[in-house]
Amino acid sequence: MKMQVSTSVSLPDSEQVHSRLVKVLSAMFYAASSFLIILVNKNILTNYRFPSYLFLGICQMATTILVLYTAKLTQTISFPDFDRNIPYKIFPLPLLYVGNHVTGLASTKKLSLPMFTVLRKFTILMTMILESRLLRKSFPHSVVLCVTGMILGALIAAW
């Protein structure tokens, strides 16, 4: 009589709940911080009439790098060390990111907050369309429904 040993490991219920809670809290933190950074940027650029959205963007990028590397040093998060070859391998992406960041801050200064939100949501839609056309990627119906709901919500808010 042979004894079978299971090689699959299942998490106890308490760890599954903890893992789910961490995911939900992470998503809520991301949503709150994303919303707050838009409000702070709009307030700084519009109400306080900060003259340079470019300087604000550079300060935000520098702060992000500082926070990430501080978290890495305290072993809160982990990511690979900087490699000088990576920017060359992904060249157009850093340029596109900086352009997106700077034009986003410029439009935050010029547009109303609801219209800015609508344009940001349409960016997600355009990315999905281009990924499906250029990369032949397909998206689950749940993702398409979520994006559609976000766009409709933004349009209603802007109306």
C-alpha positions as CSV (number, residue, x, y, z in Angstrom):
1,M,0.0,0.0,0.0
2,K,1.5,3.3,-1.2
3,M,0.9,6.5,0.7
4,Q,0.3,9.6,-1.4
5,V,1.8,12.9,-0.4
6,S,0.2,16.0,-1.7
7,T,2.6,18.5,-3.1
8,S,0.2,21.4,-3.4
9,V,0.2,23.8,-0.6
10,S,-3.1,25.5,0.3
11,L,-3.2,28.5,2.6
12,P,-5.1,28.3,5.8
13,D,-8.3,30.4,5.8
14,S,-6.8,33.1,8.0
15,E,-3.9,33.6,5.5
16,Q,-6.3,33.8,2.6
17,V,-8.3,36.4,4.3
18,H,-5.2,38.3,5.2
19,S,-4.0,38.1,1.6
20,R,-7.3,39.3,0.3
21,L,-7.3,42.2,2.9
22,V,-3.9,43.3,1.8
23,K,-5.0,43.4,-1.8
24,V,-8.1,45.4,-1.0
25,L,-6.2,47.8,1.2
26,S,-3.5,48.2,-1.4
27,A,-6.1,49.0,-4.1
28,M,-7.9,51.5,-1.7
29,F,-4.5,53.2,-0.9
30,Y,-3.7,53.5,-4.6
31,A,-7.1,55.0,-5.4
32,A,-6.9,57.4,-2.5
33,S,-3.4,58.5,-3.3
34,S,-4.1,58.9,-7.0
35,F,-7.2,61.0,-6.2
36,L,-5.3,63.1,-3.7
37,I,-2.4,63.8,-5.9
38,I,-4.7,65.2,-8.6
39,L,-6.4,67.4,-6.1
40,V,-3.1,68.6,-4.7
41,N,-1.7,69.3,-8.1
42,K,-4.9,71.2,-9.2
43,N,-4.8,73.2,-6.0
44,I,-1.1,74.1,-6.3
45,L,-1.2,74.9,-10.0
46,T,-4.6,76.8,-10.0
47,N,-5.3,78.3,-6.6
48,Y,-1.7,79.1,-5.6
49,R,-0.8,79.9,-9.2
50,F,2.4,78.0,-9.1
51,P,4.3,79.1,-12.2
52,S,6.0,75.9,-13.3
53,Y,4.2,72.6,-13.8
54,L,7.5,71.3,-15.2
55,F,9.3,72.0,-11.9
56,L,6.4,70.4,-10.0
57,G,6.7,67.3,-12.2
58,I,10.4,67.0,-11.7
59,C,10.0,67.3,-7.9
60,Q,7.3,64.6,-7.9
61,M,9.5,62.2,-9.9
62,A,12.5,62.9,-7.6
63,T,10.3,62.3,-4.5
64,T,9.0,59.0,-6.0
65,I,12.6,57.8,-6.6
66,L,13.6,58.8,-3.1
67,V,10.6,57.1,-1.4
68,L,11.1,53.9,-3.5
69,Y,14.8,53.6,-2.7
70,T,14.2,54.4,1.0
71,A,11.6,51.6,1.1
72,K,14.1,49.3,-0.6
73,L,16.8,50.2,1.9
74,T,14.4,49.4,4.8
75,Q,13.5,46.2,3.0
76,T,9.8,47.2,2.9
77,I,9.8,46.5,-0.9
78,S,12.2,44.8,-3.2
79,F,13.1,45.4,-6.8
80,P,16.2,44.9,-9.0
81,D,19.1,47.3,-8.8
82,F,19.4,49.9,-11.5
83,D,21.0,48.6,-14.7
84,R,22.3,51.2,-17.2
85,N,21.2,48.9,-20.1
86,I,17.5,49.0,-19.2
87,P,16.8,52.5,-20.5
88,Y,18.3,51.6,-23.8
89,K,16.3,48.4,-24.0
90,I,13.0,50.2,-23.4
91,F,14.0,53.5,-24.9
92,P,10.8,55.1,-26.1
93,L,9.0,54.3,-22.8
94,P,10.9,56.6,-20.4
95,L,10.5,59.4,-22.9
96,L,6.7,58.7,-23.3
97,Y,6.3,58.6,-19.5
98,V,8.0,61.9,-19.0
99,G,5.9,63.4,-21.8
100,N,2.7,62.0,-20.3
101,H,3.6,63.3,-16.8
102,V,4.4,66.8,-18.0
103,T,1.5,67.1,-20.4
104,G,-0.8,65.7,-17.6
105,L,0.3,68.4,-15.2
106,A,-0.1,71.1,-17.9
107,S,-3.6,69.9,-18.6
108,T,-4.4,69.8,-14.9
109,K,-3.5,73.5,-14.8
110,K,-5.6,74.4,-17.8
111,L,-8.7,72.1,-17.6
112,S,-11.4,71.7,-15.1
113,L,-11.0,68.7,-12.8
114,P,-14.0,66.7,-14.2
115,M,-12.8,67.2,-17.8
116,F,-9.3,66.2,-16.8
117,T,-10.7,63.0,-15.3
118,V,-12.7,62.2,-18.4
119,L,-9.5,62.6,-20.5
120,R,-7.5,60.3,-18.2
121,K,-10.2,57.6,-18.4
122,F,-10.2,57.8,-22.2
123,T,-6.4,57.2,-22.1
124,I,-7.2,53.8,-20.5
125,L,-9.6,53.0,-23.3
126,M,-7.2,54.1,-26.0
127,T,-4.5,52.0,-24.5
128,M,-6.8,49.0,-24.5
129,I,-7.8,49.6,-28.2
130,L,-4.1,50.0,-29.3
131,E,-3.1,46.9,-27.3
132,S,-5.8,44.8,-28.9
133,R,-4.9,46.1,-32.4
134,L,-1.2,46.2,-32.3
135,L,-0.4,43.4,-29.8
136,R,-3.5,41.3,-30.7
137,K,-4.3,41.2,-27.0
138,S,-7.8,40.3,-25.8
139,F,-9.3,41.5,-22.6
140,P,-11.8,39.6,-20.4
141,H,-15.4,41.0,-20.4
142,S,-15.0,42.0,-16.8
143,V,-12.1,44.3,-17.6
144,V,-14.0,45.9,-20.6
145,L,-17.1,46.4,-18.3
146,C,-15.0,48.0,-15.6
147,V,-13.3,50.4,-18.1
148,T,-16.7,51.2,-19.6
149,G,-18.1,51.9,-16.2
150,M,-15.2,54.2,-15.3
151,I,-15.6,56.2,-18.5
152,L,-19.4,56.5,-18.1
153,G,-18.9,57.6,-14.5
154,A,-16.3,60.2,-15.5
155,L,-18.6,61.5,-18.3
156,I,-21.6,61.8,-15.9
157,A,-19.4,63.6,-13.4
158,A,-18.1,66.0,-16.1
159,W,-21.6,66.7,-17.3
